[in-house]
Every structure is written in structure tokens, then in C-alpha cells.
Amino acid sequence: MLINKIVIWGHQLHDHTHSYIHNGFFRGFNYLGYKTYWFSDLEENISKLDFNNSLFIVHGLMSKYLPINENSFYVIHNTEMKTSNEKTIFFNSINQTAIPVKNIVNLQVYTKDCINRDKKDPNNKYHYYLEPPSQIIYFPWATDLLPEEIDENIINLDNTKNLDNNKINSNPEVNFIGMILECWLPVREYCIKNNIKFNHYGGTFDINSPNNKSTLENQELIQKSIVAPTIVGEWQKNINYIPCRIFKNISYGKMGLTNSKAIAELFDNKILYSDNITELLDKGMEFEKNPNKNEIVKELMEEVRDKHTYVNRCNYILDYLKKYFNIQIEK
């Protein structure tokens, strides 16, 4: 099969939490030099392109008008399907044209369920997979920055607005971009008790909301934050879910802080960890007084740059397709 373009299908930016993952894939494939398109799941978009010979990246919640043909390949996430006679039909697509099962790879985010069940990739931590005919890939999400953008942040690391020379910033703030879940309430309470301004942006899932922030704005807000924790709830903690927030915060130039043991272990315990939120934030505040903090953060930033961008994730998908399927991908 010949693939001559990448099609990200479904979400519009800011309409759902998964839209930021689509944005990451879009940026990653573009960076790699592939003809890359991003369409929302609207009927009017079906006629905007010749969708033959496409590699589709699809989220099941937004696939009602997904173009389906037998000479394209589909990387699907959480998509409801039914299978019959070696063919697969998407339940929630108005296009009931069946496509071969061999034209589909299931993409899932890593959780501990992979352990001792699926094949572990020896070269990539927290990456698992199954070979055809049960083709599936598991990996964590990633930062939305490109490698060169992380390099720029490394160069500018000394200019980020952190604590300097063991002195507390006169107007400290913590900027949070996303949905305020219960697990984040202790962070806000900590800020109130310690005279730190807590600002909340995004998380509306309304593409027209003035509260939305671009990748650049998100980065700048995190860089201004006195600390940038990655807090997960009990369910995410119990399944070892790795949110993209940890990769973003580090790539923007901030020390990793988390209440998740799995996240800490992903970084070989080189980031700050405590299951107690107050203790974790105290550790973060103390770290900002460390005269060697930039050297420590730089090493983590380099690790994210080399292992945890969407360029890495895009290449992982392409390598899997080239290895297990007769696919040629043109630029």
C-alpha cells in the first residue's frame, strides 16, 4: 500500500482534551516533512481532499463522517467497531463501507495493564505493542513542542522567571491550564495559604472561549509559574497513566513535580515526587532555591527532547507500519 499523506481526523483545537493530542500529531508529522492535513468531523469536509492513500489518525468520538476507503490505513484510538468476515465497519460512521482489518492499527495510551500482557518494546520505556493480526500500539502521550523549540528553551533557561539566588519572587504565581479536577484543589489551597496567586485558564472545550491558550501562551504561562506540578487523581495513579502535562512542563523549562510514582519512575526518579501534595509543593519551592537547578532541569529537558515529543511518537507509528505491513510512505 502506498501512503502519500497524513490525515488527522476529528477534533478541532480546544473542543476536547484529545484535540491537544491531535495537535501534537499534526505538528509532529508536519515537522517530519509529510503532507499533513487536519479536518474536523464535519460532513462538508468529506469533499475537501482525495482521501485515497491516506494514513488517518482517528479518535472514535469524532468519526461520524470519517472517509473510509480500502487503500488507506487507519490508526484509531477508542473507536467502536464491529468485525465480520475479515472486514471492519465503524459503528459511528455514516459511511458503512467495510475496510479490511489489516488496514487498521489500534492506538492506546500506556497503562499498567500492558505489563505481562503485551510485548514490551526494549528500546522505549512504557511502550508496548502486539503484532498482527492483533495489531495494537501503546505509548504515553508527549510534549507539544518540537525538538528545536525545546533547544530554544534550553538556551533561554536562565531567563525563565523562577526563584533566583534563594529569594522568593515578590509576586509568585502558579498558572494552571486545563480542567480543575478534585485532585488539583490541594494545589489551589496551598497557593492561597502561601500567598501565591493561582490562575486558571483553558479546560472549557469551547473553541470560541477567550480562556483558551495557544501552545506558545501555554508555555509562557508555565514558565512564569513558580512551580509547575503534574497532579493525577487516584484512578490515573492506580493505572499508571502518564499525562502529557509532565512532558510539556519539563520541555517548557520547569522541574517535574508529581504525586504519581509511575511518572517519577519514567524519569528514573530524577524529578520530584511525593504522594502528599503539600510535601510535594514544598519540595518544589525548595528546589527553586537550588543554585544548580538549571543544570538539573536541562538534563530532563534533553530527555524529553530526545524521547518524548510527538516526533518520537509519529516515528514510532511509522516504524511499526513499515515493519508489520506492506506500506510505503511518501513525503
C-alpha positions as CSV (number, residue, x, y, z in Angstrom):
1,M,0.0,0.0,0.0
2,L,1.2,3.5,-0.9
3,I,0.6,6.3,1.6
4,N,1.1,9.8,0.3
5,K,-0.4,12.0,3.0
6,I,-1.3,12.0,6.7
7,V,-4.9,13.0,7.7
8,I,-5.7,13.9,11.3
9,W,-9.4,13.5,11.5
10,G,-12.0,14.6,14.1
11,H,-11.3,17.3,16.6
12,Q,-10.9,21.0,16.3
13,L,-8.4,22.5,18.6
14,H,-9.8,23.2,22.1
15,D,-13.0,21.2,21.5
16,H,-11.9,18.2,23.6
17,T,-8.9,17.2,25.7
18,H,-7.9,14.8,22.8
19,S,-7.7,17.8,20.5
20,Y,-4.3,18.6,22.0
21,I,-3.1,15.1,21.1
22,H,-4.3,15.6,17.5
23,N,-2.4,18.9,17.6
24,G,0.7,17.1,18.7
25,F,0.4,14.6,15.9
26,F,-0.3,17.3,13.3
27,R,2.8,19.2,14.4
28,G,4.9,16.1,14.5
29,F,4.1,14.7,11.1
30,N,4.4,18.2,9.6
31,Y,7.9,18.5,11.1
32,L,8.9,15.2,9.6
33,G,8.0,16.6,6.1
34,Y,4.9,14.6,5.3
35,K,1.9,16.2,3.6
36,T,-0.3,16.6,6.7
37,Y,-3.9,17.7,6.9
38,W,-6.2,18.2,9.9
39,F,-10.0,18.1,9.4
40,S,-12.8,18.3,11.9
41,D,-15.6,15.7,11.8
42,L,-18.0,17.6,9.6
43,E,-19.9,16.3,6.5
44,E,-18.6,19.3,4.5
45,N,-15.0,18.2,5.0
46,I,-15.5,14.8,3.1
47,S,-15.2,16.5,-0.3
48,K,-12.2,18.7,0.6
49,L,-9.5,16.2,-0.4
50,D,-8.9,13.0,-2.3
51,F,-8.6,10.8,0.8
52,N,-7.3,7.7,-1.0
53,N,-3.8,6.6,0.0
54,S,-4.1,8.3,3.4
55,L,-2.8,7.5,6.8
56,F,-5.7,8.5,9.1
57,I,-5.2,9.4,12.8
58,V,-8.7,9.0,14.3
59,H,-10.4,9.4,17.7
60,G,-13.6,7.4,17.9
61,L,-15.6,10.2,19.5
62,M,-15.3,12.2,16.3
63,S,-15.5,9.8,13.3
64,K,-19.1,10.1,12.1
65,Y,-18.0,11.5,8.7
66,L,-14.7,9.7,8.6
67,P,-13.8,9.0,4.9
68,I,-13.4,5.2,4.5
69,N,-11.7,3.5,1.6
70,E,-9.7,0.3,1.2
71,N,-6.4,1.8,0.0
72,S,-5.9,3.9,3.2
73,F,-4.6,3.0,6.6
74,Y,-6.3,3.9,9.9
75,V,-4.7,4.4,13.3
76,I,-7.6,4.5,15.6
77,H,-8.0,5.5,19.3
78,N,-11.1,4.4,21.3
79,T,-13.1,3.7,18.2
80,E,-16.2,1.5,18.3
81,M,-16.1,-1.2,15.7
82,K,-17.7,-4.5,14.6
83,T,-15.9,-7.2,12.7
84,S,-17.3,-9.7,10.2
85,N,-15.6,-11.8,7.5
86,E,-12.2,-10.1,7.8
87,K,-13.8,-6.7,7.4
88,T,-14.3,-3.9,9.9
89,I,-17.1,-1.3,9.9
90,F,-17.1,1.7,12.2
91,F,-20.4,1.8,14.1
92,N,-20.5,5.5,14.4
93,S,-19.6,6.4,10.9
94,I,-22.3,7.2,8.3
95,N,-20.1,5.5,5.8
96,Q,-20.8,1.8,6.1
97,T,-18.1,0.8,3.6
98,A,-16.2,-2.1,5.1
99,I,-12.5,-1.9,5.2
100,P,-10.0,-4.8,5.8
101,V,-9.0,-5.5,9.4
102,K,-5.4,-5.4,8.2
103,N,-5.8,-1.7,7.4
104,I,-6.3,-0.8,11.0
105,V,-3.9,-0.4,14.0
106,N,-5.4,0.3,17.4
107,L,-3.6,3.0,19.3
108,Q,-3.9,3.2,23.1
109,V,-2.2,5.2,25.7
110,Y,0.0,3.3,28.1
111,T,-1.3,2.0,31.4
112,K,0.0,-0.8,33.7
113,D,-2.5,-3.2,32.0
114,C,0.2,-3.7,29.3
115,I,2.6,-5.2,31.8
116,N,2.8,-9.0,31.5
117,R,0.1,-9.0,28.8
118,D,1.5,-7.3,25.8
119,K,5.0,-7.2,24.3
120,K,7.4,-4.7,25.8
121,D,9.5,-2.6,23.5
122,P,13.1,-3.0,24.7
123,N,14.2,0.4,23.3
124,N,11.4,2.6,24.5
125,K,10.2,2.9,28.1
126,Y,6.5,2.4,28.7
127,H,6.0,1.4,25.0
128,Y,4.1,-1.9,24.4
129,Y,2.7,-3.5,21.3
130,L,1.1,-6.6,19.7
131,E,1.9,-7.9,16.2
132,P,-0.7,-8.6,13.5
133,P,-3.3,-10.0,13.4
134,S,-4.0,-8.3,16.8
135,Q,-2.1,-5.1,15.9
136,I,-2.0,-2.5,18.6
137,I,0.4,0.1,19.9
138,Y,0.6,1.6,23.4
139,F,2.7,4.6,24.4
140,P,2.4,7.7,26.6
141,W,1.4,11.0,25.1
142,A,4.1,13.6,24.7
143,T,5.0,17.3,24.8
144,D,3.5,19.6,22.1
145,L,6.9,21.2,21.4
146,L,9.2,20.2,18.6
147,P,12.9,19.3,19.3
148,E,14.2,22.7,18.1
149,E,11.7,24.5,20.3
150,I,13.0,22.6,23.3
151,D,16.5,23.5,22.3
152,E,15.5,27.2,22.3
153,N,14.1,26.8,25.8
154,I,17.3,25.1,27.0
155,I,19.3,28.1,25.7
156,N,16.9,30.5,27.4
157,L,16.7,28.5,30.6
158,D,18.4,31.2,32.6
159,N,15.8,33.7,31.6
160,T,12.8,31.9,32.8
161,K,11.0,33.5,35.7
162,N,11.8,31.2,38.6
163,L,13.2,31.8,42.1
164,D,16.7,33.4,42.0
165,N,19.5,33.4,44.5
166,N,17.4,31.8,47.2
167,K,15.0,34.7,47.2
168,I,11.2,34.4,46.9
169,N,9.7,36.0,43.8
170,S,7.9,39.1,45.1
171,N,4.7,38.2,43.1
172,P,4.8,34.4,42.8
173,E,2.1,32.7,40.8
174,V,1.0,29.3,39.6
175,N,-0.7,29.1,36.2
176,F,-2.9,26.1,35.6
177,I,-4.2,25.3,32.1
178,G,-6.9,22.6,31.9
179,M,-9.8,21.3,33.8
180,I,-9.7,21.8,37.6
181,L,-10.4,18.3,38.9
182,E,-10.6,17.4,42.6
183,C,-7.0,16.3,42.8
184,W,-5.9,19.9,41.9
185,L,-7.8,21.5,44.8
186,P,-4.9,21.0,47.3
187,V,-2.7,22.9,44.9
188,R,-5.0,25.9,44.9
189,E,-5.3,25.7,48.7
190,Y,-1.6,25.6,49.0
191,C,-1.2,28.7,46.9
192,I,-3.9,30.6,48.9
193,K,-2.1,29.7,52.2
194,N,1.3,30.7,50.9
195,N,0.2,34.0,49.2
196,I,0.8,32.6,45.7
197,K,-1.6,33.7,43.0
198,F,-3.4,30.7,41.4
199,N,-4.5,31.4,37.8
200,H,-6.7,29.1,35.8
201,Y,-7.0,29.0,32.0
202,G,-8.4,26.7,29.4
203,G,-10.4,23.5,30.1
204,T,-13.6,24.9,28.6
205,F,-13.7,22.7,25.5
206,D,-15.3,25.5,23.7
207,I,-13.3,26.5,20.7
208,N,-14.6,30.1,20.9
209,S,-13.7,30.6,24.6
210,P,-11.3,33.5,25.3
211,N,-9.9,31.4,28.1
212,N,-8.2,29.1,25.6
213,K,-4.4,29.3,25.3
214,S,-2.2,28.6,22.3
215,T,0.9,26.4,22.6
216,L,3.1,29.5,23.0
217,E,0.8,31.1,25.5
218,N,0.6,27.8,27.5
219,Q,4.4,27.7,27.5
220,E,4.8,31.3,28.7
221,L,2.3,30.8,31.5
222,I,4.1,27.7,32.8
223,Q,7.5,29.4,32.6
224,K,6.1,32.2,34.7
225,S,4.9,29.8,37.3
226,I,6.9,29.4,40.5
227,V,6.3,25.6,40.3
228,A,4.6,23.5,37.7
229,P,3.3,20.3,39.2
230,T,1.7,17.3,37.4
231,I,-1.1,16.1,39.7
232,V,-3.1,12.9,38.9
233,G,-6.2,11.6,40.6
234,E,-6.5,8.2,42.3
235,W,-7.8,6.4,39.2
236,Q,-5.0,7.7,37.0
237,K,-2.5,7.0,39.7
238,N,-3.7,3.4,40.1
239,I,-3.4,2.6,36.4
240,N,0.0,4.3,36.0
241,Y,-1.4,6.8,33.5
242,I,1.2,9.3,32.2
243,P,-0.4,12.7,31.3
244,C,1.1,14.9,28.7
245,R,1.4,17.7,31.3
246,I,4.6,16.3,32.7
247,F,6.3,16.3,29.3
248,K,5.1,19.8,28.5
249,N,6.1,21.3,31.8
250,I,9.6,19.9,31.6
251,S,10.0,20.9,27.9
252,Y,9.0,24.4,28.8
253,G,11.8,24.6,31.3
254,K,10.3,23.6,34.6
255,M,11.3,21.0,37.1
256,G,9.0,17.9,37.1
257,L,6.8,17.6,40.2
258,T,4.3,14.8,40.6
259,N,2.2,12.7,43.0
260,S,2.5,9.7,40.6
261,K,5.1,7.1,41.3
262,A,4.8,5.8,37.7
263,I,5.7,9.3,36.3
264,A,8.6,9.6,38.7
265,E,9.9,6.1,37.6
266,L,9.6,7.1,33.9
267,F,12.2,9.7,34.6
268,D,14.3,7.3,36.7
269,N,13.2,9.3,39.8
270,K,15.2,12.4,38.7
271,I,12.1,14.5,39.2
272,L,10.4,15.5,42.5
273,Y,7.8,13.0,43.9
274,S,5.6,12.8,46.9
275,D,2.1,11.3,47.3
276,N,1.4,14.2,49.7
277,I,0.6,17.4,47.7
278,T,1.8,19.8,50.4
279,E,5.1,18.0,50.8
280,L,5.5,17.9,47.0
281,L,4.9,21.6,46.6
282,D,7.3,22.3,49.5
283,K,9.9,20.2,47.7
284,G,9.3,22.2,44.5
285,M,9.6,25.6,46.3
286,E,12.8,24.4,47.9
287,F,14.2,23.1,44.6
288,E,13.8,26.6,43.1
289,K,16.5,27.8,45.6
290,N,19.0,25.3,44.3
291,P,21.8,27.1,42.6
292,N,22.2,24.0,40.3
293,K,18.6,23.8,39.3
294,N,19.1,24.8,35.7
295,E,21.6,22.0,35.1
296,I,19.2,19.5,36.6
297,V,16.3,20.8,34.6
298,K,18.4,20.9,31.4
299,E,19.1,17.2,31.6
300,L,15.4,16.4,31.9
301,M,14.6,18.7,29.0
302,E,17.1,16.9,26.9
303,E,15.5,13.6,27.8
304,V,12.1,14.9,26.7
305,R,13.5,16.3,23.5
306,D,15.1,13.0,22.6
307,K,12.4,10.6,23.8
308,H,9.0,12.3,24.4
309,T,8.0,14.6,21.6
310,Y,5.3,13.8,19.0
311,V,8.1,13.5,16.5
312,N,9.1,10.4,18.5
313,R,5.5,9.1,18.6
314,C,4.9,9.7,14.9
315,N,8.1,7.9,14.0
316,Y,7.1,5.0,16.3
317,I,3.8,4.6,14.4
318,L,5.6,4.8,11.0
319,D,8.2,2.3,12.1
320,Y,5.6,-0.1,13.2
321,L,3.6,0.2,10.0
322,K,6.7,-0.3,7.9
323,K,7.8,-3.4,9.9
324,Y,4.5,-5.2,10.0
325,F,2.6,-4.1,6.9
326,N,3.5,-3.7,3.3
327,I,3.3,0.1,3.4
328,Q,5.4,2.7,1.6
329,I,5.1,6.3,2.9
330,E,6.0,9.1,0.6
331,K,6.9,12.7,1.6
